[in-house]
Amino acid sequence: MTPPGGTSLTVRDAALVAGTGILAMAPLAVFANFGVLENLVTEDDAARTAQDIRGSEALFRFGAVALFLVAVLDVVVAWALRVFFQPAHEGIATLAAWFRLAYAAVLRVAVTQFAGALPPAKDAESLGAYSADQLDAEALMRINAFHDIWDAGLIFFGVHLLLLGLLAFRSGYVPRVLGVLLALAGLGYLVDSLGAFLSSGYSAEAAVFTGVGELILMIWLLTKGRNIGSRLPIQAETAP
């Protein structure tokens, strides 16, 4: 049983926290991906990449900070979504939160690799033990490691979204269509991540088309989700 009082306010607050967290992550992720990575990293061209990083050091540092903040916000959102979906099924909600926390941890490791590209790119002339070409290659290798680790972490994120889709579909207080969209978003991430891992020539980006579920979830949480207290189901499964 879910008490009409007590839990309702917590669920409303959790919707606001989760929606705000996702909203805050969006510009940070866009900036890091398109403002930094797309501008400063040239695939298979270590010298050009290192040169661009040296020429835009401040931008590169801001990109690393933005990615770190995304990882921190993922922890906050994981907790808030667990609270929000707990009335639907506590066990599944907790499992979904753990998968997002695992993704946040992997992203944090990836960001370490990303930030580690700056020293070799910046100090190519001062580190006499290595040639400039070797240091440029080291910088690009770290950027590539960042991408590989992040792609692997997106497997956890995809499972997280699949579980959220299941919770939304069965909750009784979230539109079922949103549950379907979240599940599709999760499948998109899984297809992309596993495809990139299994085939070096994989180039499809399914998540670009299916990721609309995340955007709609954010909008719904901020506009409708924080008002669902009075519409919570009288009975909710809280055991796995």
C-alpha positions as a printed NumPy array, in Angstrom:
array([[  0.   ,   0.   ,   0.   ],
       [  1.159,   3.521,  -0.756],
       [ -0.101,   6.03 ,   1.816],
       [ -1.928,   8.978,   0.245],
       [  0.103,  11.34 ,   2.398],
       [  3.842,  11.489,   2.882],
       [  4.9  ,   9.736,  -0.295],
       [  2.952,  12.112,  -2.583],
       [  5.009,  15.179,  -1.691],
       [  8.241,  13.198,  -2.01 ],
       [  7.252,  11.948,  -5.459],
       [  6.336,  15.47 ,  -6.611],
       [  9.651,  16.829,  -5.359],
       [ 11.505,  13.952,  -7.024],
       [  9.848,  14.751, -10.355],
       [ 11.011,  18.353, -10.104],
       [ 14.561,  17.36 ,  -9.135],
       [ 14.817,  14.761, -11.917],
       [ 13.36 ,  17.054, -14.562],
       [ 15.603,  19.94 , -13.521],
       [ 18.652,  17.668, -13.481],
       [ 17.982,  16.389, -17.   ],
       [ 17.332,  19.958, -18.154],
       [ 20.669,  21.093, -16.705],
       [ 22.517,  18.18 , -18.317],
       [ 21.237,  18.913, -21.812],
       [ 23.184,  22.147, -22.528],
       [ 26.288,  20.771, -20.795],
       [ 26.278,  17.646, -22.976],
       [ 25.572,  19.649, -26.146],
       [ 28.416,  22.041, -25.339],
       [ 30.895,  19.237, -24.607],
       [ 29.97 ,  17.215, -27.693],
       [ 29.411,  19.856, -30.333],
       [ 31.188,  22.881, -28.912],
       [ 34.357,  21.072, -27.855],
       [ 34.755,  17.565, -29.291],
       [ 33.411,  18.363, -32.755],
       [ 35.519,  21.529, -32.99 ],
       [ 38.808,  20.354, -31.507],
       [ 39.105,  16.661, -32.378],
       [ 39.985,  15.562, -35.911],
       [ 39.677,  11.803, -36.35 ],
       [ 42.938,  10.07 , -37.299],
       [ 44.859,  13.363, -37.278],
       [ 46.846,  13.575, -34.05 ],
       [ 48.866,  16.642, -35.037],
       [ 45.8  ,  18.665, -35.994],
       [ 43.941,  17.596, -32.852],
       [ 46.835,  18.521, -30.556],
       [ 47.265,  21.835, -32.329],
       [ 43.579,  22.698, -31.948],
       [ 43.617,  21.732, -28.259],
       [ 46.671,  23.937, -27.654],
       [ 44.998,  26.803, -29.467],
       [ 41.756,  26.479, -27.464],
       [ 42.982,  25.283, -24.075],
       [ 40.332,  27.162, -22.097],
       [ 37.544,  25.728, -24.271],
       [ 38.952,  22.228, -23.79 ],
       [ 39.071,  22.672, -20.013],
       [ 35.477,  23.909, -19.951],
       [ 34.478,  20.831, -21.953],
       [ 36.066,  18.548, -19.367],
       [ 34.289,  20.401, -16.553],
       [ 30.968,  20.152, -18.415],
       [ 31.346,  16.384, -18.783],
       [ 32.246,  16.031, -15.113],
       [ 29.123,  17.989, -14.131],
       [ 27.026,  15.71 , -16.338],
       [ 28.35 ,  12.703, -14.403],
       [ 27.498,  14.401, -11.095],
       [ 23.998,  15.307, -12.286],
       [ 23.446,  11.718, -13.419],
       [ 23.851,  10.638,  -9.786],
       [ 21.248,  13.187,  -8.661],
       [ 18.836,  12.185, -11.423],
       [ 19.295,   8.48 , -10.646],
       [ 18.265,   9.07 ,  -7.036],
       [ 15.329,  11.32 ,  -7.957],
       [ 13.941,   8.899, -10.558],
       [ 14.187,   6.066,  -8.055],
       [ 12.001,   8.026,  -5.645],
       [  9.603,   9.031,  -8.425],
       [  9.072,   5.481,  -9.706],
       [  9.21 ,   3.738,  -6.319],
       [  5.396,   3.629,  -5.997],
       [  5.248,   1.673,  -9.263],
       [  7.773,  -0.988,  -8.198],
       [ 10.486,  -0.406,  -5.629],
       [ 12.742,  -3.232,  -6.773],
       [ 12.784,  -2.243, -10.449],
       [ 13.15 ,   1.443,  -9.564],
       [ 16.179,   0.645,  -7.418],
       [ 17.706,  -1.534, -10.131],
       [ 17.204,   1.246, -12.698],
       [ 18.94 ,   3.696, -10.362],
       [ 21.928,   1.375,  -9.949],
       [ 22.329,   1.078, -13.712],
       [ 22.385,   4.868, -14.05 ],
       [ 24.884,   5.123, -11.2  ],
       [ 27.072,   2.562, -12.989],
       [ 26.859,   4.682, -16.126],
       [ 27.831,   7.801, -14.148],
       [ 30.855,   5.976, -12.727],
       [ 31.992,   4.85 , -16.185],
       [ 31.492,   8.375, -17.536],
       [ 33.672,   9.726, -14.731],
       [ 36.464,   7.34 , -15.784],
       [ 35.999,   8.44 , -19.398],
       [ 36.271,  12.103, -18.404],
       [ 39.593,  11.323, -16.732],
       [ 40.89 ,  10.093, -20.084],
       [ 39.499,  13.178, -21.805],
       [ 41.18 ,  15.559, -19.376],
       [ 44.393,  13.55 , -19.665],
       [ 44.701,  14.553, -23.319],
       [ 45.612,  18.11 , -22.361],
       [ 49.113,  17.611, -20.837],
       [ 50.677,  15.82 , -23.838],
       [ 48.983,  18.188, -26.274],
       [ 49.997,  21.277, -24.324],
       [ 53.541,  20.276, -23.346],
       [ 54.691,  18.801, -26.644],
       [ 57.617,  21.235, -26.807],
       [ 58.694,  21.079, -23.152],
       [ 58.78 ,  17.316, -22.564],
       [ 62.106,  16.491, -24.152],
       [ 61.946,  12.754, -23.426],
       [ 59.334,  12.294, -26.154],
       [ 58.992,  13.633, -29.647],
       [ 56.214,  16.032, -30.547],
       [ 54.65 ,  13.364, -32.754],
       [ 54.594,  10.871, -29.887],
       [ 52.909,  13.348, -27.566],
       [ 50.364,  14.319, -30.204],
       [ 49.565,  10.637, -30.698],
       [ 49.191,  10.22 , -26.926],
       [ 46.681,  13.082, -26.794],
       [ 44.552,  11.59 , -29.592],
       [ 44.806,   8.123, -28.019],
       [ 43.33 ,   9.492, -24.8  ],
       [ 40.484,  11.143, -26.712],
       [ 39.767,   7.83 , -28.443],
       [ 39.879,   6.034, -25.071],
       [ 37.341,   8.55 , -23.771],
       [ 34.976,   7.677, -26.619],
       [ 35.454,   3.933, -26.176],
       [ 34.826,   4.031, -22.421],
       [ 31.819,   6.32 , -22.804],
       [ 30.326,   4.053, -25.484],
       [ 30.723,   1.087, -23.14 ],
       [ 29.027,   3.025, -20.344],
       [ 26.046,   3.762, -22.581],
       [ 25.147,   0.075, -22.334],
       [ 24.32 ,   0.692, -18.662],
       [ 22.401,   3.811, -19.63 ],
       [ 20.414,   1.925, -22.244],
       [ 19.358,  -0.719, -19.702],
       [ 18.443,   2.111, -17.302],
       [ 16.085,   3.606, -19.886],
       [ 14.564,   0.209, -20.671],
       [ 13.751,  -0.262, -16.989],
       [ 12.321,   3.262, -16.776],
       [ 10.15 ,   2.445, -19.763],
       [  8.837,  -0.653, -17.984],
       [  8.152,   1.344, -14.823],
       [  6.384,   4.12 , -16.71 ],
       [  4.271,   1.646, -18.682],
       [  3.06 ,  -0.207, -15.594],
       [  2.924,   2.708, -13.131],
       [ -0.623,   3.927, -13.735],
       [  0.428,   7.553, -13.235],
       [  2.797,   8.026, -16.197],
       [  1.445,   7.954, -19.788],
       [  2.099,   4.542, -21.297],
       [  3.27 ,   6.107, -24.534],
       [  6.107,   7.709, -22.564],
       [  7.079,   4.268, -21.313],
       [  7.238,   3.017, -24.91 ],
       [  9.376,   5.998, -25.97 ],
       [ 11.778,   5.462, -23.069],
       [ 12.136,   1.788, -23.944],
       [ 12.856,   2.706, -27.572],
       [ 15.481,   5.211, -26.398],
       [ 17.105,   2.495, -24.304],
       [ 17.136,   0.093, -27.241],
       [ 18.718,   2.805, -29.389],
       [ 21.602,   3.24 , -26.973],
       [ 22.077,  -0.525, -26.678],
       [ 22.114,  -0.983, -30.453],
       [ 24.648,   1.821, -30.927],
       [ 26.934,   0.739, -28.087],
       [ 26.93 ,  -2.964, -28.923],
       [ 27.194,  -2.217, -32.643],
       [ 30.288,  -0.055, -32.105],
       [ 31.809,  -2.756, -29.875],
       [ 31.122,  -5.662, -32.229],
       [ 32.009,  -3.911, -35.488],
       [ 34.693,  -1.298, -36.058],
       [ 32.805,  -0.123, -39.146],
       [ 29.52 ,   0.506, -37.339],
       [ 28.314,   4.022, -38.134],
       [ 24.558,   4.053, -37.478],
       [ 23.246,   6.333, -34.718],
       [ 19.942,   4.843, -33.642],
       [ 19.908,   6.842, -30.395],
       [ 19.671,  10.089, -32.387],
       [ 16.194,   9.066, -33.501],
       [ 15.028,   7.179, -30.423],
       [ 16.441,   9.624, -27.845],
       [ 13.34 ,  11.777, -28.096],
       [ 11.997,   9.74 , -25.189],
       [ 14.488,  11.387, -22.817],
       [ 13.449,  14.857, -23.972],
       [  9.757,  14.108, -23.523],
       [ 10.424,  12.596, -20.083],
       [ 12.124,  15.825, -18.999],
       [  9.25 ,  17.978, -20.272],
       [  6.641,  15.719, -18.696],
       [  8.387,  15.632, -15.312],
       [  8.609,  19.431, -15.177],
       [  5.075,  20.119, -16.407],
       [  2.966,  17.151, -15.303],
       [  5.04 ,  14.824, -13.141],
       [  5.286,  17.172, -10.182],
       [  1.481,  17.293,  -9.986],
       [  0.777,  13.571,  -9.867],
       [  0.451,  13.281,  -6.086],
       [ -3.319,  13.123,  -6.168],
       [ -3.251,  10.563,  -9.005],
       [ -0.944,   7.975,  -7.5  ],
       [ -2.405,   4.464,  -7.565],
       [ -3.954,   3.322,  -4.327],
       [ -1.893,   0.124,  -4.488],
       [  1.687,  -0.048,  -5.622],
       [  4.123,  -2.925,  -5.746],
       [  7.09 ,  -2.208,  -3.552],
       [  8.646,  -5.671,  -3.547],
       [ 10.682,  -7.15 ,  -6.393]])
